[in-house]
């Protein structure tokens, strides 16, 4: 009986906490960011491969299950990159890298720091390589880590600073023979605005 009462009390506390957060701040948070994508360019193919860094737009949607726990879906549009071998351009490709993260938001006066971890799925498309017979695997699944902070500007508007490490790689082949793996593994440094509702 005691165990049942404790379980019921814990469940009620959790539900009340979620209802409190939603009643006072709303469960949804939408952010728009400008993100500086800095590729790690790890390569064991012997081709000295790299892709260019660039600033990209990013939109993410978060849902708060409780005051402190949220899930975030990170989205952008397909991004075009130039692929290089050494100092020579050898083609272009596009990648679409949606990422899903589970976050913990800390309670702090004046600002709201958070950490997150999750999975990234990247789809490569429009692959145009000038090296005869060269190709890459079209998909990548890898981990993602995140740390950031929301700084309230008003009741529903906040300034967001965000840092993510995303693990993206692809196998490289020539005439169907695998040459090795190219690891993009970008660091994403973002700044933007968030709206809670």
N, C-alpha and C positions, 0 to 999 in steps of 0.2 A: 504494500500500500504506500509506504514511504517513497519507494522508488518511482511509483506512478505519479505521486504528487510532485516530486522533484522534477521529473520529466515534463509534466504539464506546466509547471512554473517556468522551466527553462524555455519551453516552446512559446509560452505567452510572452515572456520577456523578449525573445527574438522577434516575434511578430509585432509587439508594441514598438520595439526599437526601429523596425523597418517602417512602420506606419508613421512614427514620429519624424523620421528623416524625410519621408515622402511628403508629409503634411507641411513641413517647414521649408524644405528646399526643393522638393520634387525629385522623382527618381531618375530623370533623364538629364544628361549633360552632353551637349554637342560642342565640339571645338573645331576651329579652323586654324591651321598652322602653316607657316612657311618653314620648310625643313631643308637644312643643308645636308645632303647625302654625301658622305665621305667613304669611299670604297677601300677595303683593306687590300684587295687585289693579291690574294694568296694564290700561287700557281705552281703546280708540280709537273706541268706538261713539258717543260723545257722550251716553251715558246715565249716566255716572259710576257704573259697576257695581262692586260689591264683595261678597265673601263673608266671613263671620265667621271669626275665628281660633278654634282649639279645641285641647284636649289629647286625643290619640287613643292607643289601644293599638297596639302594633306587635310582630310576631314576625318574626324573620328566621332563615334557615338558610344556613349557609356550609359549603362543602366546600373543603378545602385540597388543591390538586394537588401543591404542594411546601411547604416550610417557610414560604415567603414569599408565595406566590401562591394566591389563593382566589377563588371565585365566591360571591356572596351574593344570595339571593332575599329581597326584603323584602315582607311581607304585612301586611294589616290587614283589617278588616271594612268593608263599605260605610259611608261617613261622610256624615251628613246635614248640610247647610249651608243657611243662610238667604241668599238673594240680595237685595241692596239696590240701589236706584237713588237715589243721593244718600243721604238719611236715611230713605227710605221702603222698607219691605219689599215686594218684588214677587214673592215666591215661595220655593220650596225646591227642593233637588235633592240627590241622593246621588252620591258618586263612589267608585270602587274603583280604587286606583292601584298595582298591583304593579310592582315595580322590580327589575331584574336588574343587578348590578354586578360588575365585575372589580376585584379589590383587590390591592394590594401591602402586605404587613405587614413593617415594619422590625424588625430585631433591636436591642433596647435593654434595658439592665439595669433590672429592676424594673417595667417597663411595656412595652406593645406597641402603638405607634402604627401607623396604617394610612391609606392613601388609596385612593379608588375612583372609578370612572367607569363609566357604563352607560346603559341605556335604561329609560324609564318608559312604561307603557301605561295610560291612564286611561279607564275606561268610566263615563259619566254615565248615571244612571237616575232613576226617580221624579221627573222634572222637572215641577214644578207652578208655572206662572207666571201671575200675575194680569193681566199686560198683554196685551190682546187681540192674538192673532196672533203673539206673541213665542215664540221657540224657540231652542234651542242645538244645535250639533253634538254627537253622543253619544259621540265618542271623541277621544282625543288621544294622540299619540306624541311623545315629546321626550327630551332628554338628562337625565342626573342626575350630580351630582358629590358626593363624600363625603370627609370627613376624620374620624378618630376615634381613640380609644385604649381598649385593654383593660388594666385594672389587676388583676393576679392577686390573688385573695383566698385561694385554696388551689390544689391541683394541678389541679383541673378547673373551679373557679368563678372568675369575674372580674367586676369592676365595669366597665361600659361607658359611655363618653361619646361621643356621635356627633352629627355635624352634616352635613346633606344639603341641597343645593339641587336642586329638581326642577322641570323646565320643563313646565308643563301649560297648555294654552290651548284655547279653543273659539270657533268662529264664532257670532255672534249674528245672528238674522234676525227680521224682522217681516213677516208675510204673505208669507213666502218670499223676501224681499229682504234680502240681507246688509247689516247695519249696520256691521259691523266685527268685531274680535277682542277677546275678554276673556282676559287672561293672569293665571291664578291664581299660577303660578310660586312655590310656597311654599318658605320656609326651614323646615326640620324640625330642631328641637333636641331630642335624645333622651338619656335616661339609663336604664340598666337593668342586668340581670344576664345573663351568658353562661355556658353549660356546654359544655365541650370533651370529646368522647368519640370 
